[in-house]
Amino acid sequence: MNSLPTTVASALAEADSENTDWPAHWQALTAVSIELQSLLVTDPGPELVGLIEHIVTQLADGVAASRRHRVELAELAHRVLTTHARACAETRPDPIRLADWLLDLQLHHPDAPDVSLSAYGDALDDEGLAHYRERAVALFAPLPVIGFGETGRYDRARWALLRVMEELAEYTEDVDLQLLVLSKDLSSGWHYLQVATVLRDNGRSEEALEWVERGLRAVGGRGAALRLIDLAVEEHLRRGRPERAVQVCREAFFARPNLDLYLKIRALVVHTDEWPPLRAELVDHLVRDGSRLAVEVYRRIVEVELARRGIEEQELVVEWLEQLRGLQPDAFADYLDHIKSRHVADRQLLDELSKRGM
């Protein structure tokens, strides 16, 4: 039993040598793994647990040092770690010491092997798991948040901690741990959406809406803005607050006009008395804005309303076209020809345009 670490050390020392007989060294390493599994049957106990831990550490060091055989060594380390989990399940070592060893293994060897806490559930028990969680959170919590628009720098230490925390959150099904992990990277609107979605899915609606608001402020109408707004609208409607759903869309439209937002607002209030004045407010905002984006949204809104208008809205849409002519005089003629060609069978519209000198 005591000779096994020497065998591993000898094989790893020659692993990347130009003239080494790697197949022979690999055979020696796999034989060690097989021997450990045999000892689990014939000689289980604390001494075997310590021996396996020593060999797992040797292999993890070998993964970090090797240039040619990282994949094979990582797979072997994982195999030996599986034997370690089985040995711990039988021997039941001190749970605090086991928790510290598992955590230190991952922090000192970010590349391999992956630790599955479910394999150590019985051996760690509540005491060991609580200690593992406490240490992991104490190390992870002080890490700086990657702010919106920043490029995340995942050095080996941060990456190792992130992997530890993700596994811990998944194993414990602890939503607060999951949120702690997700909230460390807010480099894009999609990360805000992830946090808000987890909160929503776990019945924490108000917190979800707070994260949506934070995300919308960060993205400025770009990227994940529409998905964030969708989540907010769904939550407000589910909670019986349609007016708040409209307000979210309205504020977002004023921040950065978008046809999709206009259509969302339209769908929410088109059959209410609120729609005519609200629509006028949205269109007036585009006219006052006058930017290239605003004019493009205006043009698309005109086309939407032309397709969906009722008889009573005929004059209103034509008035919008007149406003558009003032906003975009050079390009208006081509746009008007486009409108006429799409509505060539609508004699009422064409007659009204003719009356207006269009």
C-alpha positions as CSV (number, residue, x, y, z in Angstrom):
1,M,0.0,0.0,0.0
2,N,2.7,2.5,1.0
3,S,4.6,2.0,-2.3
4,L,1.7,3.3,-4.4
5,P,2.5,7.0,-4.1
6,T,6.1,6.3,-5.2
7,T,4.8,4.5,-8.3
8,V,2.6,7.5,-9.1
9,A,5.4,10.0,-8.5
10,S,7.8,8.0,-10.8
11,A,5.3,7.8,-13.6
12,L,4.4,11.5,-13.4
13,A,8.0,12.6,-13.3
14,E,8.6,11.0,-16.8
15,A,5.2,11.8,-18.3
16,D,6.3,14.7,-20.5
17,S,9.8,13.4,-21.3
18,E,10.7,13.2,-25.0
19,N,12.1,9.7,-24.6
20,T,9.7,8.3,-22.1
21,D,7.7,5.1,-22.6
22,W,4.4,6.7,-21.8
23,P,2.2,3.6,-22.4
24,A,4.2,1.8,-19.7
25,H,3.9,4.7,-17.3
26,W,0.2,5.0,-18.1
27,Q,-0.2,1.3,-17.4
28,A,1.5,1.7,-14.0
29,L,-0.9,4.6,-13.1
30,T,-4.0,2.7,-14.1
31,A,-2.7,-0.3,-12.1
32,V,-2.6,2.0,-9.0
33,S,-6.2,3.0,-9.5
34,I,-7.2,-0.6,-9.8
35,E,-5.2,-1.5,-6.6
36,L,-7.0,1.2,-4.7
37,Q,-10.3,-0.2,-5.7
38,S,-9.2,-3.6,-4.5
39,L,-8.0,-2.2,-1.2
40,L,-11.5,-0.7,-0.7
41,V,-12.7,-4.3,-0.5
42,T,-9.8,-5.9,1.4
43,D,-8.5,-3.2,3.7
44,P,-10.9,-0.2,4.1
45,G,-10.4,2.3,6.8
46,P,-8.9,5.8,7.6
47,E,-5.5,4.8,6.3
48,L,-6.9,4.0,2.9
49,V,-8.8,7.3,2.8
50,G,-5.6,9.2,3.5
51,L,-3.7,7.2,0.9
52,I,-6.3,7.9,-1.8
53,E,-6.2,11.6,-0.9
54,H,-2.5,11.7,-1.3
55,I,-2.7,10.0,-4.7
56,V,-5.5,12.2,-5.9
57,T,-3.4,15.3,-5.0
58,Q,-0.4,13.8,-6.9
59,L,-2.6,13.3,-10.0
60,A,-4.1,16.7,-9.8
61,D,-0.6,18.2,-9.6
62,G,0.3,16.1,-12.6
63,V,-2.7,17.5,-14.6
64,A,-1.4,21.1,-13.9
65,A,2.2,20.2,-14.8
66,S,1.6,18.1,-17.9
67,R,1.6,19.5,-21.4
68,R,0.9,16.2,-23.3
69,H,-1.3,14.1,-21.1
70,R,-3.6,16.5,-19.2
71,V,-6.8,14.8,-20.4
72,E,-5.8,11.3,-19.5
73,L,-4.5,12.3,-16.1
74,A,-7.6,14.4,-15.4
75,E,-9.8,11.4,-16.2
76,L,-7.7,9.1,-14.0
77,A,-7.8,11.7,-11.1
78,H,-11.6,11.7,-11.4
79,R,-11.7,7.9,-11.3
80,V,-9.5,7.8,-8.2
81,L,-11.6,10.5,-6.6
82,T,-14.7,8.3,-7.2
83,T,-12.9,5.6,-5.2
84,H,-12.2,8.1,-2.5
85,A,-15.9,9.0,-2.2
86,R,-16.8,5.3,-1.8
87,A,-14.1,4.9,0.8
88,C,-15.4,7.9,2.8
89,A,-19.0,6.5,2.6
90,E,-17.7,3.3,4.3
91,T,-15.2,4.8,6.7
92,R,-17.0,8.0,7.7
93,P,-14.0,10.2,8.3
94,D,-14.2,13.4,10.3
95,P,-16.6,15.5,8.3
96,I,-14.9,18.8,9.0
97,R,-11.5,17.5,7.9
98,L,-13.2,16.0,4.8
99,A,-14.9,19.3,3.9
100,D,-11.6,21.1,4.2
101,W,-9.8,18.6,2.0
102,L,-12.4,18.6,-0.7
103,L,-12.5,22.4,-0.8
104,D,-8.7,22.8,-0.8
105,L,-8.4,20.2,-3.5
106,Q,-10.5,22.3,-5.8
107,L,-9.1,25.6,-4.9
108,H,-5.5,24.5,-5.4
109,H,-6.2,22.5,-8.5
110,P,-8.7,24.5,-10.7
111,D,-8.2,22.2,-13.7
112,A,-9.1,18.8,-12.2
113,P,-10.8,16.9,-10.8
114,D,-14.4,17.9,-10.4
115,V,-15.9,17.2,-7.0
116,S,-19.5,16.0,-6.9
117,L,-20.9,16.8,-3.5
118,S,-23.7,14.3,-4.0
119,A,-21.1,11.5,-3.8
120,Y,-20.0,12.7,-0.4
121,G,-23.5,13.5,1.1
122,D,-23.4,10.8,3.8
123,A,-19.8,11.2,4.7
124,L,-20.0,15.0,5.0
125,D,-23.4,15.0,6.8
126,D,-24.9,18.2,7.9
127,E,-21.9,19.3,10.0
128,G,-19.4,18.9,7.2
129,L,-21.6,20.4,4.6
130,A,-22.3,23.5,6.8
131,H,-18.5,23.9,7.3
132,Y,-17.9,23.5,3.5
133,R,-20.6,26.1,2.8
134,E,-19.3,28.6,5.4
135,R,-15.8,28.5,4.1
136,A,-16.8,28.6,0.4
137,V,-19.1,31.6,0.9
138,A,-16.4,33.4,3.1
139,L,-14.0,33.1,0.2
140,F,-16.4,33.9,-2.6
141,A,-18.4,36.8,-1.1
142,P,-15.5,39.3,-1.2
143,L,-14.8,38.8,-4.9
144,P,-15.5,42.0,-6.9
145,V,-18.6,42.2,-9.1
146,I,-17.9,42.4,-12.8
147,G,-19.9,45.5,-13.7
148,F,-22.0,46.2,-16.8
149,G,-19.9,46.5,-19.9
150,E,-16.7,45.2,-18.2
151,T,-14.8,42.2,-19.4
152,G,-14.6,39.5,-16.8
153,R,-11.2,38.5,-15.7
154,Y,-11.5,34.9,-14.6
155,D,-8.1,34.1,-13.1
156,R,-7.5,30.5,-11.8
157,A,-8.6,31.4,-8.2
158,R,-11.8,33.0,-9.3
159,W,-12.6,30.3,-11.7
160,A,-12.0,27.6,-9.0
161,L,-14.2,29.4,-6.5
162,L,-17.0,29.9,-9.1
163,R,-17.0,26.2,-9.9
164,V,-17.2,25.4,-6.1
165,M,-20.1,27.7,-5.6
166,E,-22.0,26.5,-8.6
167,E,-21.8,22.9,-7.5
168,L,-22.7,23.8,-3.9
169,A,-25.7,25.8,-5.0
170,E,-26.9,23.0,-7.3
171,Y,-26.4,20.3,-4.7
172,T,-28.1,22.2,-1.8
173,E,-30.8,23.7,-4.1
174,D,-30.1,26.9,-2.2
175,V,-31.5,29.8,-4.2
176,D,-29.6,32.5,-2.2
177,L,-26.3,30.7,-3.1
178,Q,-27.4,30.6,-6.7
179,L,-28.2,34.3,-6.6
180,L,-24.8,35.1,-5.0
181,V,-23.1,33.3,-7.8
182,L,-25.1,35.0,-10.6
183,S,-24.8,38.5,-9.1
184,K,-21.0,38.4,-9.3
185,D,-21.2,38.9,-13.0
186,L,-23.4,41.7,-14.2
187,S,-21.4,42.4,-17.4
188,S,-24.5,42.3,-19.6
189,G,-28.2,42.7,-19.5
190,W,-28.6,38.9,-19.9
191,H,-27.0,38.4,-16.5
192,Y,-29.5,40.8,-14.9
193,L,-32.2,38.7,-16.6
194,Q,-30.8,35.5,-15.2
195,V,-31.0,36.8,-11.7
196,A,-34.5,38.2,-12.2
197,T,-35.7,34.9,-13.7
198,V,-34.4,32.8,-10.8
199,L,-36.1,35.2,-8.4
200,R,-39.4,35.0,-10.4
201,D,-39.2,31.2,-10.6
202,N,-38.8,31.0,-6.8
203,G,-41.8,33.2,-6.0
204,R,-39.8,36.3,-5.1
205,S,-41.6,38.6,-7.5
206,E,-40.8,41.9,-6.0
207,E,-37.1,41.2,-5.9
208,A,-37.3,40.0,-9.5
209,L,-38.9,43.3,-10.6
210,E,-36.2,45.3,-8.7
211,W,-33.6,43.4,-10.7
212,V,-35.5,44.1,-13.9
213,E,-35.4,47.8,-13.1
214,R,-31.7,47.6,-12.4
215,G,-31.1,45.8,-15.6
216,L,-33.1,48.3,-17.7
217,R,-31.1,51.2,-16.2
218,A,-27.9,49.4,-17.1
219,V,-28.7,48.4,-20.7
220,G,-30.2,51.7,-21.8
221,G,-32.8,50.0,-24.1
222,R,-30.3,47.7,-25.8
223,G,-29.4,44.0,-25.6
224,A,-31.6,42.2,-23.2
225,A,-34.0,45.1,-22.7
226,L,-37.0,43.6,-24.4
227,R,-36.6,40.3,-22.5
228,L,-36.4,42.2,-19.2
229,I,-39.5,44.2,-20.1
230,D,-41.3,40.9,-21.0
231,L,-40.6,39.5,-17.6
232,A,-41.7,42.7,-15.9
233,V,-44.9,42.9,-17.9
234,E,-45.7,39.2,-17.2
235,E,-45.2,39.7,-13.5
236,H,-47.2,42.9,-13.2
237,L,-50.1,41.3,-15.2
238,R,-49.9,38.2,-13.0
239,R,-50.2,40.4,-9.9
240,G,-53.1,42.3,-11.3
241,R,-51.2,45.5,-12.0
242,P,-51.8,46.2,-15.7
243,E,-51.1,49.9,-15.2
244,R,-47.6,49.1,-14.0
245,A,-47.0,46.9,-17.0
246,V,-47.9,49.8,-19.3
247,Q,-45.7,52.2,-17.3
248,V,-42.7,49.9,-17.7
249,C,-43.2,49.8,-21.4
250,R,-43.9,53.6,-21.7
251,E,-40.7,54.5,-19.7
252,A,-38.6,52.2,-21.8
253,F,-40.1,53.6,-25.0
254,F,-39.2,57.2,-23.9
255,A,-35.7,56.0,-23.0
256,R,-35.1,54.3,-26.4
257,P,-38.0,54.2,-29.0
258,N,-38.7,50.8,-30.4
259,L,-41.5,49.4,-32.5
260,D,-41.7,46.2,-30.3
261,L,-42.4,48.4,-27.3
262,Y,-45.1,50.3,-29.1
263,L,-46.8,47.1,-30.1
264,K,-46.6,45.8,-26.5
265,I,-48.2,49.0,-25.2
266,R,-50.8,48.8,-28.0
267,A,-51.7,45.2,-27.1
268,L,-52.1,46.1,-23.4
269,V,-54.5,49.1,-23.8
270,V,-55.8,49.2,-27.4
271,H,-59.3,48.3,-26.3
272,T,-59.4,50.9,-23.5
273,D,-60.0,54.6,-23.4
274,E,-56.4,55.1,-22.5
275,W,-55.1,54.1,-25.9
276,P,-55.9,57.3,-28.0
277,P,-54.2,59.8,-25.6
278,L,-51.3,57.4,-24.9
279,R,-50.7,56.7,-28.6
280,A,-50.7,60.5,-29.2
281,E,-48.1,60.9,-26.4
282,L,-45.8,58.2,-27.9
283,V,-46.0,59.7,-31.4
284,D,-45.5,63.2,-30.1
285,H,-42.4,62.0,-28.3
286,L,-41.0,60.7,-31.6
287,V,-41.7,64.0,-33.4
288,R,-40.0,66.0,-30.6
289,D,-37.1,63.6,-30.6
290,G,-36.5,63.9,-34.3
291,S,-33.5,61.6,-34.3
292,R,-32.8,59.1,-37.0
293,L,-33.9,56.3,-34.7
294,A,-37.1,58.1,-33.7
295,V,-38.0,58.8,-37.4
296,E,-37.5,55.2,-38.4
297,V,-39.7,54.0,-35.5
298,Y,-42.3,56.6,-36.5
299,R,-42.3,55.3,-40.1
300,R,-42.9,51.7,-38.9
301,I,-45.7,52.8,-36.6
302,V,-47.4,54.5,-39.5
303,E,-47.3,51.3,-41.5
304,V,-48.7,49.3,-38.5
305,E,-51.5,51.7,-38.0
306,L,-52.3,51.9,-41.7
307,A,-52.7,48.1,-41.7
308,R,-54.9,48.0,-38.6
309,R,-56.8,51.3,-38.7
310,G,-60.5,51.7,-38.5
311,I,-62.5,54.2,-40.6
312,E,-62.5,56.7,-37.8
313,E,-58.7,56.7,-37.7
314,Q,-58.2,57.4,-41.5
315,E,-57.6,61.1,-41.0
316,L,-55.3,60.6,-38.0
317,V,-52.9,58.3,-40.0
318,V,-52.8,60.8,-42.9
319,E,-52.0,63.6,-40.4
320,W,-49.1,61.4,-39.2
321,L,-47.9,61.1,-42.8
322,E,-47.9,64.9,-43.1
323,Q,-45.9,65.2,-39.9
324,L,-43.5,62.6,-41.3
325,R,-43.0,64.7,-44.4
326,G,-41.8,67.5,-42.2
327,L,-39.4,65.3,-40.3
328,Q,-37.9,63.6,-43.4
329,P,-38.5,65.8,-46.4
330,D,-35.7,64.4,-48.6
331,A,-36.8,60.7,-48.2
332,F,-40.5,61.2,-47.9
333,A,-41.4,60.9,-51.6
334,D,-39.9,57.4,-51.8
335,Y,-41.6,56.4,-48.6
336,L,-44.9,57.7,-49.8
337,D,-44.6,55.7,-53.0
338,H,-43.9,52.7,-50.9
339,I,-47.1,53.3,-48.9
340,K,-49.2,53.8,-52.0
341,S,-47.9,50.6,-53.6
342,R,-48.7,48.6,-50.5
343,H,-52.3,50.0,-50.4
344,V,-53.0,50.3,-54.1
345,A,-56.5,48.9,-53.6
346,D,-57.4,51.2,-50.8
347,R,-59.1,54.0,-52.8
348,Q,-60.3,55.8,-49.7
349,L,-56.7,56.2,-48.5
350,L,-55.4,57.2,-51.9
351,D,-58.2,59.8,-52.3
352,E,-57.4,61.2,-48.9
353,L,-53.7,61.4,-49.7
354,S,-54.5,63.2,-52.9
355,K,-56.7,65.8,-51.1
356,R,-53.7,66.5,-48.9
357,G,-51.4,67.0,-51.9
358,M,-49.7,63.7,-51.4
